[in-house]
Amino acid sequence: MKVLIFDSGPLINFSMNGLLYILEELKKNFDGKFIITKDVKTEVLDRPIKIQRFELEALRIQRLIDNKVLELPSSLNINESDLNKKTFDLMKSANNLLENKKKKIKIVSEAEISCLALSEILNKKNIENIIAIDERTTRLLSEAPQELEKIISRKMHFRVHFSSKDFSKFEKFKFIRSPEIVYAAHKKDLLKIKDSRALEATIYATKFKGSSISWDEIKILKKL
């Protein structure tokens, strides 16, 4: 059993780019489950379906859930209260790392951290998993936390500094971004556009809809 945990970003990205079909095709040959937490579901379905501007995108996500392309943690017998408790614990730790004038700076939200919480629970059950997430800050928590001071200061337009450098709770996570999922689909010949420029165009589309991937990283993907 393998699990791909989806944060809101890649789902919104694929929906806006008309690429949700990629997930349906990938799921057919995936030995495991595509999972979203209830916090992610709130962001991609429950909340936007009530707003005319985002209703169509929400309905596209609903279709994936109805067809069991996307499932909830209960399909893995994950206790919701355990997941909520772990999410709260990680949220508290992450949002106490940085401060400005002794005021703590909130750097993560419930949806993305709930993905980390689910991953941690799955790790303890020895279930292989990876988190699909485009948001840069959450990935930096695990991959390069020492960069957070600089990145968040630039983002907030004022100086922040570490009030704690205990990153131990965020060391064990694995991530994949929208462009890398697109690349996997390309290698399996799942992109509907059959053109030599299709991979490049699709990766650019995911970048322009919010995936934090650099131009150098795109060049590397194109050469693989």
FIMISE-109182 format. One line per field, with one value per residue: residue number from 1; residue in three letters; x, y, z of N, C-alpha, C, CB in turn. Coordinates in steps of 0.2 Angstrom, whole numbers, plus 5000, padded with zeros to 4 digits. Glycine has a CB too. Layout:
N
num = (NUM|...)
residu = (Ala|...)
n_east = (X|...)
n_north = (Y|...)
n_up = (Z|...)
ca_east = (X|...)
ca_north = (Y|...)
ca_up = (Z|...)
c_east = (X|...)
c_north = (Y|...)
c_up = (Z|...)
cb_east = (X|...)
cb_north = (Y|...)
cb_up = (Z|...)
! end
This chain:
224
num = (1|2|3|4|5|6|7|8|9|10|11|12|13|14|15|16|17|18|19|20|21|22|23|24|25|26|27|28|29|30|31|32|33|34|35|36|37|38|39|40|41|42|43|44|45|46|47|48|49|50|51|52|53|54|55|56|57|58|59|60|61|62|63|64|65|66|67|68|69|70|71|72|73|74|75|76|77|78|79|80|81|82|83|84|85|86|87|88|89|90|91|92|93|94|95|96|97|98|99|100|101|102|103|104|105|106|107|108|109|110|111|112|113|114|115|116|117|118|119|120|121|122|123|124|125|126|127|128|129|130|131|132|133|134|135|136|137|138|139|140|141|142|143|144|145|146|147|148|149|150|151|152|153|154|155|156|157|158|159|160|161|162|163|164|165|166|167|168|169|170|171|172|173|174|175|176|177|178|179|180|181|182|183|184|185|186|187|188|189|190|191|192|193|194|195|196|197|198|199|200|201|202|203|204|205|206|207|208|209|210|211|212|213|214|215|216|217|218|219|220|221|222|223|224)
residu = (Met|Lys|Val|Leu|Ile|Phe|Asp|Ser|Gly|Pro|Leu|Ile|Asn|Phe|Ser|Met|Asn|Gly|Leu|Leu|Tyr|Ile|Leu|Glu|Glu|Leu|Lys|Lys|Asn|Phe|Asp|Gly|Lys|Phe|Ile|Ile|Thr|Lys|Asp|Val|Lys|Thr|Glu|Val|Leu|Asp|Arg|Pro|Ile|Lys|Ile|Gln|Arg|Phe|Glu|Leu|Glu|Ala|Leu|Arg|Ile|Gln|Arg|Leu|Ile|Asp|Asn|Lys|Val|Leu|Glu|Leu|Pro|Ser|Ser|Leu|Asn|Ile|Asn|Glu|Ser|Asp|Leu|Asn|Lys|Lys|Thr|Phe|Asp|Leu|Met|Lys|Ser|Ala|Asn|Asn|Leu|Leu|Glu|Asn|Lys|Lys|Lys|Lys|Ile|Lys|Ile|Val|Ser|Glu|Ala|Glu|Ile|Ser|Cys|Leu|Ala|Leu|Ser|Glu|Ile|Leu|Asn|Lys|Lys|Asn|Ile|Glu|Asn|Ile|Ile|Ala|Ile|Asp|Glu|Arg|Thr|Thr|Arg|Leu|Leu|Ser|Glu|Ala|Pro|Gln|Glu|Leu|Glu|Lys|Ile|Ile|Ser|Arg|Lys|Met|His|Phe|Arg|Val|His|Phe|Ser|Ser|Lys|Asp|Phe|Ser|Lys|Phe|Glu|Lys|Phe|Lys|Phe|Ile|Arg|Ser|Pro|Glu|Ile|Val|Tyr|Ala|Ala|His|Lys|Lys|Asp|Leu|Leu|Lys|Ile|Lys|Asp|Ser|Arg|Ala|Leu|Glu|Ala|Thr|Ile|Tyr|Ala|Thr|Lys|Phe|Lys|Gly|Ser|Ser|Ile|Ser|Trp|Asp|Glu|Ile|Lys|Ile|Leu|Lys|Lys|Leu)
n_east = (5004|5003|5003|4997|4997|4986|4988|4979|4984|4990|4978|4969|4977|4978|4965|4962|4969|4964|4968|4965|4961|4973|4976|4966|4970|4983|4979|4974|4984|4990|4997|4989|4982|4975|4974|4964|4964|4951|4952|4959|4949|4939|4945|4945|4933|4921|4920|4923|4912|4901|4903|4900|4910|4920|4913|4913|4926|4926|4916|4922|4932|4923|4918|4929|4930|4918|4920|4930|4943|4950|4951|4946|4954|4948|4946|4958|4957|4960|4959|4950|4950|4963|4970|4967|4972|4986|4988|4985|4996|5007|5004|5005|5019|5025|5020|5026|5039|5045|5046|5042|5046|5043|5031|5022|5024|5012|5015|5010|4995|4980|4976|4987|4996|4989|4991|5004|5003|4995|5004|5014|5007|5004|5017|5021|5013|5020|5017|5020|5022|5019|5019|5009|5012|5012|5015|5028|5033|5029|5036|5049|5050|5053|5063|5073|5074|5082|5082|5070|5069|5074|5066|5053|5054|5056|5043|5034|5038|5044|5056|5059|5063|5071|5062|5063|5073|5070|5068|5064|5052|5049|5057|5055|5048|5041|5040|5031|5029|5016|5022|5030|5022|5015|5026|5028|5016|5018|5029|5022|5015|5002|4997|4985|4988|4996|5011|5027|5030|5022|5025|5033|5025|5014|5021|5025|5012|5008|5017|5013|5001|5003|5013|5028|5041|5057|5065|5077|5075|5064|5071|5079|5069|5064|5075|5076)
n_north = (4994|5011|5028|5044|5059|5073|5091|5106|5115|5108|5102|5113|5119|5110|5109|5122|5122|5113|5100|5089|5077|5070|5065|5055|5046|5043|5036|5024|5015|5015|5008|5010|5023|5039|5052|5065|5076|5081|5095|5099|5096|5105|5117|5114|5110|5111|5124|5133|5128|5135|5147|5157|5160|5150|5138|5129|5123|5117|5107|5099|5093|5087|5077|5069|5064|5057|5047|5040|5043|5052|5050|5050|5050|5041|5030|5023|5019|5028|5037|5051|5060|5058|5062|5076|5080|5078|5087|5099|5099|5100|5112|5121|5120|5124|5137|5144|5146|5157|5175|5192|5206|5200|5195|5181|5173|5168|5155|5144|5134|5126|5116|5112|5108|5098|5088|5085|5080|5068|5061|5058|5050|5039|5035|5030|5019|5012|5014|5018|5034|5050|5068|5078|5094|5112|5123|5133|5137|5127|5116|5120|5120|5107|5103|5113|5122|5132|5142|5149|5161|5171|5170|5171|5184|5192|5189|5194|5208|5213|5212|5196|5184|5169|5161|5149|5135|5122|5110|5097|5090|5091|5084|5073|5071|5068|5075|5080|5090|5099|5101|5090|5079|5081|5078|5065|5060|5063|5054|5043|5044|5050|5063|5073|5081|5079|5083|5090|5100|5099|5094|5105|5116|5112|5111|5124|5130|5125|5131|5145|5145|5144|5135|5132|5132|5133|5142|5135|5123|5118|5118|5107|5096|5096|5090|5078)
n_up = (5000|4995|4998|4992|4997|4996|4996|4996|4986|4973|4968|4966|4957|4946|4943|4938|4927|4919|4921|4929|4924|4923|4936|4937|4928|4932|4944|4940|4938|4950|4964|4977|4987|4984|4994|5003|5017|5029|5031|5019|5010|5014|5009|4995|4991|5000|5005|4992|4984|4987|4982|4968|4958|4960|4959|4949|4948|4961|4959|4950|4958|4967|4959|4957|4970|4972|4962|4969|4966|4974|4991|5008|5024|5032|5024|5026|5038|5048|5063|5066|5076|5081|5070|5070|5082|5080|5070|5076|5085|5077|5070|5081|5084|5072|5070|5080|5078|5072|5075|5077|5085|5097|5094|5088|5072|5061|5050|5043|5037|5042|5033|5025|5035|5040|5031|5033|5046|5044|5036|5045|5054|5046|5043|5055|5055|5046|5032|5016|5010|5002|5000|4991|4987|4984|4990|4996|5009|5018|5013|5015|5029|5031|5022|5021|5033|5039|5030|5032|5039|5031|5019|5024|5030|5018|5012|5021|5022|5033|5046|5052|5065|5072|5085|5090|5086|5084|5074|5073|5072|5059|5051|5043|5031|5015|4999|4984|4969|4959|4945|4945|4946|4934|4926|4928|4923|4910|4907|4907|4896|4897|4895|4886|4876|4861|4857|4854|4862|4873|4886|4891|4890|4899|4911|4913|4914|4927|4935|4933|4939|4952|4958|4966|4958|4952|4937|4934|4939|4931|4919|4921|4923|4910|4903|4908)
ca_east = (5000|5006|4998|4999|4992|4986|4986|4974|4987|4990|4971|4967|4981|4976|4958|4962|4973|4961|4973|4963|4961|4980|4975|4962|4974|4988|4976|4972|4990|4994|4996|4988|4977|4976|4970|4964|4961|4945|4954|4960|4942|4936|4947|4944|4926|4916|4920|4922|4906|4896|4905|4899|4917|4924|4909|4914|4932|4924|4912|4927|4934|4918|4918|4935|4929|4913|4923|4935|4950|4952|4947|4947|4958|4944|4947|4963|4955|4963|4955|4949|4952|4970|4973|4966|4977|4992|4988|4986|5002|5012|5003|5008|5026|5027|5018|5030|5046|5047|5043|5044|5045|5040|5024|5023|5022|5009|5018|5007|4988|4978|4976|4994|4999|4985|4994|5010|5000|4993|5010|5017|5003|5006|5024|5021|5010|5024|5014|5024|5018|5022|5014|5009|5011|5016|5017|5035|5035|5029|5042|5055|5050|5056|5069|5078|5071|5087|5080|5064|5070|5075|5060|5047|5055|5054|5036|5030|5040|5047|5061|5057|5069|5069|5062|5065|5076|5069|5064|5064|5046|5047|5062|5054|5042|5043|5036|5031|5025|5012|5026|5033|5017|5015|5032|5026|5011|5021|5033|5017|5011|4995|4995|4981|4991|5002|5015|5033|5030|5016|5027|5035|5019|5010|5024|5024|5005|5007|5021|5010|4995|5005|5018|5034|5047|5062|5066|5082|5072|5060|5075|5081|5064|5064|5081|5076)
ca_north = (5000|5017|5034|5050|5064|5079|5097|5110|5118|5105|5101|5119|5120|5105|5111|5128|5121|5108|5094|5084|5070|5067|5061|5050|5041|5040|5032|5018|5011|5017|5003|5013|5028|5046|5054|5072|5077|5085|5102|5100|5095|5111|5122|5113|5108|5113|5132|5136|5126|5140|5154|5156|5161|5144|5132|5124|5120|5113|5102|5095|5090|5083|5071|5064|5061|5053|5041|5037|5044|5055|5047|5053|5046|5035|5024|5020|5017|5033|5040|5058|5064|5057|5067|5083|5081|5079|5093|5105|5099|5102|5119|5125|5120|5128|5144|5147|5146|5164|5181|5199|5210|5195|5192|5175|5174|5162|5153|5138|5134|5119|5111|5109|5104|5091|5083|5082|5076|5062|5058|5056|5044|5034|5033|5026|5012|5009|5015|5023|5040|5056|5073|5083|5101|5117|5129|5133|5137|5120|5111|5123|5117|5100|5102|5119|5127|5138|5147|5152|5168|5176|5169|5174|5191|5195|5189|5199|5214|5216|5207|5191|5180|5162|5161|5142|5132|5115|5108|5090|5088|5092|5082|5066|5071|5068|5080|5081|5096|5099|5100|5083|5075|5082|5075|5058|5058|5063|5048|5037|5045|5052|5070|5072|5085|5075|5088|5090|5106|5098|5094|5111|5120|5110|5113|5131|5131|5124|5136|5151|5144|5144|5130|5136|5129|5138|5141|5130|5116|5117|5115|5100|5092|5095|5087|5071)
ca_up = (5000|4995|4998|4989|5001|4992|4999|4991|4980|4967|4966|4963|4951|4941|4941|4935|4921|4915|4921|4934|4921|4925|4942|4936|4924|4936|4949|4937|4939|4956|4969|4983|4987|4984|5000|5005|5023|5029|5030|5012|5007|5016|5005|4988|4990|5005|5005|4986|4980|4989|4979|4961|4955|4961|4960|4944|4951|4966|4956|4947|4964|4969|4954|4959|4977|4970|4959|4973|4964|4980|4997|5015|5029|5035|5020|5029|5046|5052|5067|5064|5082|5081|5065|5072|5088|5077|5066|5081|5088|5072|5069|5086|5083|5066|5071|5086|5076|5070|5078|5076|5091|5102|5091|5084|5065|5058|5043|5040|5039|5045|5027|5023|5041|5041|5027|5037|5052|5041|5034|5051|5057|5041|5044|5061|5053|5040|5026|5012|5008|4999|5000|4985|4989|4980|4995|4998|5016|5022|5011|5018|5036|5031|5018|5022|5038|5040|5025|5033|5041|5025|5015|5027|5030|5012|5011|5026|5021|5039|5048|5057|5067|5075|5092|5092|5080|5085|5068|5073|5071|5052|5047|5040|5026|5008|4995|4976|4967|4953|4939|4945|4944|4927|4922|4929|4918|4903|4906|4906|4890|4899|4893|4881|4870|4858|4854|4857|4867|4878|4893|4893|4891|4905|4917|4914|4916|4934|4938|4933|4943|4959|4960|4968|4955|4949|4930|4933|4940|4925|4914|4923|4921|4903|4901|4911)
c_east = (5004|5001|5001|4994|4992|4984|4982|4978|4987|4983|4968|4971|4979|4969|4958|4965|4970|4965|4971|4962|4968|4979|4971|4966|4979|4985|4975|4978|4994|4992|4995|4982|4979|4971|4970|4961|4955|4947|4956|4953|4938|4938|4946|4937|4921|4915|4919|4915|4901|4898|4904|4906|4921|4920|4911|4921|4930|4920|4916|4930|4929|4917|4923|4934|4923|4915|4929|4942|4953|4948|4950|4951|4955|4945|4953|4963|4959|4958|4955|4952|4960|4973|4972|4971|4984|4993|4989|4993|5007|5011|5006|5015|5028|5026|5021|5037|5049|5043|5046|5041|5041|5033|5026|5020|5018|5012|5014|4999|4986|4978|4982|4997|4995|4988|5000|5008|4998|4999|5013|5013|5004|5013|5025|5018|5014|5021|5017|5020|5022|5017|5014|5007|5015|5018|5024|5037|5034|5034|5048|5056|5054|5063|5075|5076|5076|5085|5074|5064|5070|5069|5054|5048|5053|5047|5032|5032|5042|5052|5058|5064|5066|5068|5063|5068|5076|5065|5063|5058|5044|5053|5061|5049|5045|5038|5036|5027|5021|5016|5029|5028|5015|5020|5030|5021|5013|5025|5028|5013|5004|4993|4991|4984|4997|5006|5021|5034|5025|5019|5029|5030|5015|5014|5024|5017|5004|5011|5017|5003|4997|5010|5025|5040|5051|5062|5072|5079|5067|5065|5078|5076|5063|5069|5080|5074)
c_north = (5006|5023|5040|5055|5071|5085|5101|5112|5114|5103|5107|5120|5116|5107|5117|5127|5115|5101|5089|5077|5066|5062|5055|5044|5038|5035|5025|5013|5012|5012|5006|5018|5035|5049|5062|5072|5081|5093|5104|5100|5102|5117|5121|5112|5112|5121|5135|5134|5131|5147|5153|5156|5154|5138|5127|5120|5115|5107|5097|5090|5085|5076|5066|5060|5055|5046|5038|5038|5048|5052|5051|5048|5040|5029|5020|5018|5022|5037|5048|5062|5064|5062|5074|5085|5082|5085|5099|5105|5102|5110|5123|5126|5125|5135|5148|5147|5153|5169|5187|5203|5206|5193|5187|5176|5167|5161|5148|5138|5127|5114|5108|5105|5098|5086|5080|5078|5069|5058|5055|5050|5038|5031|5028|5019|5009|5009|5020|5028|5046|5062|5078|5090|5106|5122|5128|5133|5131|5115|5113|5120|5111|5100|5107|5124|5133|5144|5151|5160|5173|5176|5173|5182|5195|5195|5194|5206|5217|5210|5202|5187|5174|5164|5154|5140|5124|5113|5101|5087|5088|5089|5076|5066|5071|5072|5079|5087|5095|5097|5093|5078|5075|5078|5067|5056|5058|5057|5042|5038|5047|5059|5069|5076|5081|5080|5088|5095|5104|5098|5101|5116|5118|5112|5120|5133|5130|5129|5143|5151|5143|5139|5133|5132|5134|5137|5135|5123|5114|5114|5108|5095|5091|5091|5079|5066)
c_up = (5000|4995|4996|4993|4997|4996|4994|4985|4973|4964|4963|4957|4945|4938|4936|4928|4917|4915|4926|4931|4922|4931|4941|4932|4928|4942|4947|4938|4945|4962|4976|4983|4987|4989|5001|5013|5023|5028|5023|5009|5008|5011|4998|4986|4994|5004|4997|4982|4982|4986|4971|4957|4955|4961|4955|4946|4956|4964|4953|4952|4966|4965|4956|4966|4976|4967|4963|4970|4970|4985|5003|5019|5032|5031|5022|5036|5050|5056|5067|5070|5083|5076|5067|5078|5085|5073|5071|5084|5083|5070|5074|5086|5078|5067|5077|5084|5075|5074|5076|5082|5096|5100|5087|5077|5063|5051|5039|5041|5040|5039|5026|5029|5042|5037|5030|5043|5049|5039|5040|5054|5052|5042|5050|5060|5047|5033|5022|5009|5005|4999|4994|4987|4985|4984|4997|5005|5020|5020|5014|5025|5036|5028|5019|5027|5040|5035|5027|5035|5035|5020|5018|5028|5024|5010|5015|5025|5028|5041|5053|5059|5071|5083|5095|5085|5081|5079|5068|5071|5063|5048|5042|5034|5019|5003|4987|4975|4961|4947|4939|4944|4937|4923|4923|4924|4911|4902|4904|4900|4892|4897|4887|4875|4868|4854|4858|4863|4873|4885|4896|4895|4897|4911|4918|4917|4924|4938|4939|4937|4951|4962|4961|4965|4951|4941|4929|4934|4934|4920|4915|4922|4914|4900|4903|4905)
cb_east = (4995|5011|4996|4999|4995|4981|4993|4971|4994|4994|4967|4968|4989|4976|4953|4966|4980|4959|4980|4956|4960|4985|4972|4955|4977|4991|4970|4970|4994|4992|5002|4994|4973|4974|4973|4960|4966|4941|4961|4964|4938|4937|4955|4949|4925|4917|4926|4928|4904|4896|4912|4895|4921|4928|4902|4916|4937|4919|4907|4932|4937|4911|4918|4941|4926|4907|4925|4933|4950|4951|4949|4941|4961|4937|4947|4970|4957|4967|4957|4942|4949|4972|4969|4959|4977|4994|4981|4981|5004|5011|4995|5006|5029|5023|5011|5029|5047|5046|5043|5041|5041|5040|5020|5020|5027|5001|5025|5010|4984|4971|4973|4999|4999|4978|4996|5014|4994|4988|5014|5017|4995|5004|5029|5017|5003|5027|5006|5027|5013|5026|5015|5003|5013|5011|5012|5038|5030|5022|5042|5056|5043|5052|5067|5080|5070|5094|5079|5060|5076|5081|5059|5046|5062|5058|5034|5031|5035|5042|5067|5052|5074|5074|5054|5059|5084|5065|5068|5066|5040|5047|5068|5052|5038|5044|5037|5028|5030|5008|5031|5037|5010|5015|5038|5024|5005|5026|5037|5013|5012|4995|5001|4974|4992|4999|5011|5039|5028|5013|5033|5040|5014|5009|5032|5025|5000|5010|5027|5008|4991|4999|5018|5035|5044|5068|5068|5088|5067|5056|5081|5083|5057|5064|5087|5072)
cb_north = (5000|5018|5035|5051|5065|5079|5101|5116|5120|5098|5098|5125|5119|5098|5112|5133|5119|5110|5096|5086|5071|5072|5065|5052|5045|5046|5035|5019|5012|5024|4998|5016|5027|5050|5051|5076|5080|5084|5103|5095|5090|5113|5122|5108|5101|5111|5135|5134|5119|5141|5156|5161|5166|5144|5135|5127|5125|5117|5104|5099|5095|5086|5073|5068|5066|5056|5044|5030|5049|5063|5040|5055|5050|5038|5026|5024|5010|5039|5038|5060|5061|5050|5065|5084|5076|5072|5094|5104|5092|5098|5120|5122|5113|5126|5145|5143|5142|5165|5180|5202|5217|5199|5198|5169|5176|5163|5152|5131|5136|5120|5115|5115|5109|5092|5086|5088|5079|5063|5062|5061|5046|5036|5039|5029|5014|5002|5017|5019|5042|5055|5078|5080|5101|5119|5129|5139|5142|5117|5111|5130|5117|5095|5103|5122|5123|5136|5144|5148|5169|5173|5162|5171|5193|5191|5181|5196|5219|5218|5211|5186|5184|5157|5163|5138|5134|5114|5110|5088|5091|5099|5079|5061|5077|5060|5087|5074|5102|5105|5105|5082|5077|5089|5076|5056|5064|5069|5047|5036|5040|5051|5074|5075|5092|5069|5095|5091|5112|5091|5089|5114|5120|5102|5110|5135|5127|5117|5138|5153|5139|5143|5124|5137|5123|5139|5147|5132|5116|5123|5120|5099|5095|5102|5090|5071)
cb_up = (5006|4989|5006|4981|5008|4986|5000|4995|4982|4968|4972|4968|4953|4943|4947|4938|4922|4908|4923|4937|4914|4926|4948|4932|4918|4940|4952|4930|4933|4959|4970|4986|4994|4977|5006|5001|5028|5036|5035|5009|5010|5023|5006|4986|4990|5012|5007|4981|4982|4997|4981|4958|4958|4968|4959|4937|4953|4971|4951|4943|4969|4969|4947|4960|4982|4966|4952|4974|4958|4980|4997|5018|5034|5036|5013|5027|5047|5047|5075|5062|5088|5080|5059|5075|5093|5073|5062|5087|5090|5065|5069|5093|5082|5060|5071|5092|5070|5062|5086|5069|5089|5109|5088|5088|5061|5058|5044|5042|5032|5047|5021|5021|5047|5040|5020|5040|5055|5035|5030|5057|5057|5034|5045|5067|5050|5042|5026|5006|5013|4993|5007|4979|4997|4974|5001|4995|5020|5020|5004|5018|5038|5028|5011|5016|5045|5039|5018|5039|5046|5020|5013|5034|5032|5006|5012|5033|5018|5044|5051|5054|5072|5074|5095|5094|5080|5092|5062|5080|5074|5051|5052|5045|5027|5005|4997|4973|4966|4952|4939|4952|4948|4925|4926|4936|4919|4903|4912|4912|4885|4906|4892|4882|4872|4854|4854|4852|4864|4877|4893|4888|4885|4905|4917|4907|4913|4935|4935|4926|4941|4963|4956|4975|4950|4952|4927|4938|4947|4923|4914|4931|4924|4900|4903|4917)
! end
